[in-house]
Amino acid sequence: MNRTFVIFDVSELNLIDFSQVLETSIDTVRKSVDGTKTFVKWESDRVPDCVLNLTTRSYYYSYEEMLDILAGSEWTQPMQP
């Protein structure tokens, strides 16, 4: 699996062309716990044009790197006792 991920501010979700990424719509993307960040992924060595247009995009992450990020407190609510 050669998936690449990028994190960006939700304010730029309207710039994503969902035909170029693996997410299906603005309504189905996962958001950070505080609701300010989201991410998209793609399976290609070529970065989608819509991702290149993002001004708040992060470093590009591999699948393994993204799993570690999503396990953190910024993306996962703590379990309630």
C-alpha positions in Angstrom: 0.0 0.0 0.0 1.6 3.3 -1.1 -0.8 5.8 0.5 0.3 9.3 1.2 -1.4 11.6 3.7 -1.4 15.3 4.3 -2.9 17.3 7.2 -4.4 20.7 6.7 -6.8 23.2 8.2 -10.5 22.5 7.7 -10.9 26.1 6.4 -9.4 24.7 3.1 -11.7 21.7 2.7 -13.6 23.5 0.0 -10.4 23.4 -2.1 -10.3 19.6 -2.2 -11.4 17.8 -5.4 -12.7 14.5 -4.0 -12.2 12.8 -7.3 -8.4 13.2 -6.8 -8.2 11.8 -3.2 -9.5 8.7 -1.5 -12.0 10.5 0.8 -15.5 10.7 -0.5 -16.8 14.1 0.5 -16.4 17.1 2.8 -18.9 15.5 5.1 -17.0 12.3 5.7 -13.5 13.4 6.4 -12.0 12.8 9.9 -11.3 15.9 11.9 -9.0 16.6 14.8 -10.5 16.6 18.3 -10.8 20.4 18.3 -12.3 20.4 14.8 -9.6 22.6 13.3 -7.6 20.1 11.2 -8.4 17.3 8.8 -6.5 15.2 6.3 -6.8 13.5 2.9 -4.9 10.6 1.3 -4.1 9.3 -2.1 -2.4 6.3 -3.8 0.1 7.7 -6.3 3.6 9.1 -6.5 2.0 12.3 -7.9 0.6 14.7 -5.4 -3.0 15.8 -6.5 -3.3 19.3 -7.8 -5.9 20.2 -5.1 -3.4 19.2 -2.4 -0.7 21.3 -3.9 -3.0 24.3 -3.7 -3.4 24.0 0.0 -1.6 26.8 1.9 -1.9 25.1 5.3 -0.7 21.6 4.2 1.7 19.7 6.4 4.6 17.4 5.5 3.5 14.4 3.5 3.1 11.3 5.7 3.3 7.6 5.1 0.6 5.2 6.3 2.7 4.2 9.3 3.5 7.8 10.3 -0.2 8.7 10.0 -1.2 5.8 12.2 1.1 7.2 14.9 -0.3 10.7 14.5 -3.9 9.6 14.6 -3.2 7.7 17.9 -2.2 11.0 19.6 -4.4 13.2 21.7 -4.9 15.7 19.0 -6.9 13.1 16.9 -8.3 10.7 19.5 -10.5 11.5 22.5 -9.4 9.9 25.7 -11.5 7.0 26.9 -13.9 7.9 29.7 -13.8 5.7 32.8 
